[in-house]
Amino acid sequence: MTLLLDLLPAINHSRELLAERGMAVLGAWALLNLLVSGYNINQSGVRTEATYFHQMNLGWNFVNVLLAVWGMLQAHPNQVAGLTLPDSLMAQFNFEKILLFNAGLDVAYLCIGSWLRARAATAPKLPERLLGFGRSLWLQGAFLLLFDLSFYLVYHQQAAKLLALLS
């Protein structure tokens, strides 16, 4: 058992590095969106679906940048060597719960995007705004759903390593 527990610091370090890299992927997505939508918003005209699409992308990805930076700051790959096995398991499963909760939110974003686009058909004012916002929610929700589920599947592999230490 002692030999297995000697692996715990390396597993924790690996898990934290993975979390940091995941947040870097989210940050890269957000920065790419900010650049593309920041450029295209001025090319889209006034009050067009594309204008509102890029407006929503800018707002959405400003928040994503903040979340990515916060997530990278929360990851401490060099400060987890002293975690006990129960603390390691708690950290592992808490982050997994966050990823699964986020995946549920992502599905809600896709549904809200669809609702906004359907609502545009009967909107008396600015249906193009509903269409643009809805399309942005589709794009962001689809990316985030793919990101959160993929990240969960990769991150969950760390759980198997931790659980192996229990046997």
C-alpha positions as CSV (number, residue, x, y, z in Angstrom):
1,M,0.0,0.0,0.0
2,T,2.8,2.4,0.8
3,L,4.3,1.9,-2.7
4,L,1.0,2.8,-4.3
5,L,0.6,5.8,-2.1
6,D,4.0,7.0,-3.3
7,L,2.3,7.5,-6.7
8,L,-0.3,9.9,-5.2
9,P,1.7,13.1,-5.6
10,A,2.4,12.3,-9.3
11,I,-1.3,11.5,-9.9
12,N,-2.3,14.8,-8.2
13,H,0.2,16.8,-10.2
14,S,-1.0,15.2,-13.4
15,R,-4.6,15.9,-12.6
16,E,-3.9,19.6,-11.8
17,L,-1.8,20.0,-15.1
18,L,-4.8,18.5,-17.0
19,A,-7.2,21.0,-15.4
20,E,-4.8,23.8,-16.2
21,R,-4.5,22.7,-19.9
22,G,-8.3,22.3,-20.1
23,M,-8.7,25.9,-19.0
24,A,-6.1,27.0,-21.6
25,V,-8.2,25.3,-24.3
26,L,-11.2,27.2,-23.1
27,G,-9.2,30.5,-23.0
28,A,-7.9,29.9,-26.6
29,W,-11.4,29.3,-27.8
30,A,-12.6,32.5,-26.1
31,L,-9.7,34.6,-27.5
32,L,-10.3,33.3,-31.0
33,N,-14.0,34.2,-30.7
34,L,-13.1,37.6,-29.4
35,L,-10.8,38.3,-32.3
36,V,-13.1,37.0,-35.0
37,S,-16.3,38.5,-33.7
38,G,-14.5,41.8,-32.7
39,Y,-13.4,42.1,-36.3
40,N,-16.6,40.9,-37.9
41,I,-19.0,43.1,-35.8
42,N,-17.9,46.1,-37.7
43,Q,-18.2,44.3,-41.1
44,S,-21.8,43.1,-40.4
45,G,-23.8,46.3,-40.9
46,V,-26.3,47.7,-38.5
47,R,-29.0,45.6,-36.8
48,T,-28.4,42.5,-38.8
49,E,-28.5,38.9,-37.6
50,A,-24.7,38.8,-38.0
51,T,-24.2,42.0,-35.9
52,Y,-26.2,40.5,-33.0
53,F,-24.4,37.1,-33.5
54,H,-21.1,38.8,-33.0
55,Q,-22.3,41.0,-30.1
56,M,-23.4,37.9,-28.2
57,N,-20.1,36.1,-29.0
58,L,-18.2,39.0,-27.7
59,G,-20.1,39.1,-24.4
60,W,-20.1,35.3,-24.1
61,N,-16.4,34.9,-24.7
62,F,-15.4,37.8,-22.4
63,V,-17.0,35.7,-19.7
64,N,-15.2,32.6,-21.0
65,V,-11.8,34.4,-20.8
66,L,-12.5,35.3,-17.2
67,L,-13.5,31.7,-16.4
68,A,-10.4,30.3,-18.1
69,V,-8.1,32.6,-16.3
70,W,-9.8,31.9,-13.0
71,G,-9.5,28.1,-13.7
72,M,-5.8,28.4,-14.5
73,L,-5.2,30.3,-11.4
74,Q,-7.0,27.7,-9.3
75,A,-4.9,24.8,-10.7
76,H,-1.9,24.3,-8.6
77,P,0.2,21.4,-10.1
78,N,3.2,22.1,-7.9
79,Q,1.2,22.5,-4.7
80,V,-0.7,19.2,-4.4
81,A,2.1,16.9,-3.3
82,G,0.8,16.8,0.3
83,L,-2.9,15.9,-0.5
84,T,-4.1,12.8,1.2
85,L,-6.0,10.2,-0.8
86,P,-9.4,11.3,0.5
87,D,-8.6,14.9,-0.3
88,S,-7.4,13.8,-3.8
89,L,-10.6,11.9,-4.4
90,M,-12.7,14.8,-3.2
91,A,-10.9,17.2,-5.5
92,Q,-11.2,14.8,-8.4
93,F,-14.9,14.1,-8.0
94,N,-15.8,17.8,-7.3
95,F,-14.3,18.9,-10.6
96,E,-16.0,16.0,-12.4
97,K,-19.4,17.2,-10.9
98,I,-18.7,20.7,-12.2
99,L,-18.0,19.4,-15.7
100,L,-21.1,17.3,-15.8
101,F,-23.2,20.2,-14.4
102,N,-21.7,22.5,-17.1
103,A,-22.6,19.9,-19.7
104,G,-26.2,20.2,-18.5
105,L,-26.1,24.0,-18.8
106,D,-24.7,23.6,-22.3
107,V,-27.7,21.6,-23.4
108,A,-29.9,24.4,-21.9
109,Y,-27.9,26.9,-24.0
110,L,-28.7,24.9,-27.1
111,C,-32.4,24.8,-26.2
112,I,-32.5,28.5,-25.4
113,G,-30.8,29.2,-28.8
114,S,-33.5,27.2,-30.5
115,W,-36.2,28.9,-28.6
116,L,-34.8,32.4,-29.5
117,R,-34.7,31.4,-33.2
118,A,-38.2,30.1,-33.1
119,R,-39.4,33.2,-31.2
120,A,-38.0,35.4,-34.0
121,A,-40.7,34.2,-36.4
122,T,-43.3,36.1,-34.3
123,A,-41.3,38.8,-32.8
124,P,-42.8,42.3,-33.5
125,K,-39.5,44.0,-32.9
126,L,-35.9,43.1,-33.8
127,P,-36.3,39.5,-34.9
128,E,-32.8,39.7,-36.3
129,R,-31.5,40.1,-32.7
130,L,-33.3,36.9,-31.6
131,L,-31.9,35.1,-34.7
132,G,-28.3,36.3,-34.0
133,F,-28.4,35.7,-30.3
134,G,-29.9,32.2,-30.9
135,R,-27.2,31.3,-33.5
136,S,-24.5,32.5,-31.1
137,L,-26.0,30.3,-28.3
138,W,-26.0,27.3,-30.7
139,L,-22.3,27.9,-31.5
140,Q,-21.2,28.5,-28.0
141,G,-23.4,25.8,-26.5
142,A,-22.3,23.2,-29.0
143,F,-18.6,24.0,-28.4
144,L,-19.0,24.0,-24.6
145,L,-20.9,20.7,-24.7
146,L,-18.2,19.1,-26.7
147,F,-15.5,20.7,-24.5
148,D,-17.1,19.7,-21.2
149,L,-17.9,16.2,-22.2
150,S,-14.5,15.6,-23.8
151,F,-12.8,17.2,-20.8
152,Y,-14.8,15.0,-18.4
153,L,-13.9,11.8,-20.3
154,V,-10.2,12.7,-20.2
155,Y,-10.3,14.0,-16.7
156,H,-12.2,10.9,-15.4
157,Q,-9.2,8.7,-16.3
158,Q,-7.4,10.3,-13.4
159,A,-10.2,8.8,-11.1
160,A,-9.2,5.3,-12.1
161,K,-5.7,6.0,-11.0
162,L,-6.8,7.3,-7.7
163,L,-9.3,4.4,-7.1
164,A,-6.6,1.9,-7.9
165,L,-4.8,3.2,-4.8
166,L,-7.7,2.0,-2.7
167,S,-7.3,-1.6,-3.6
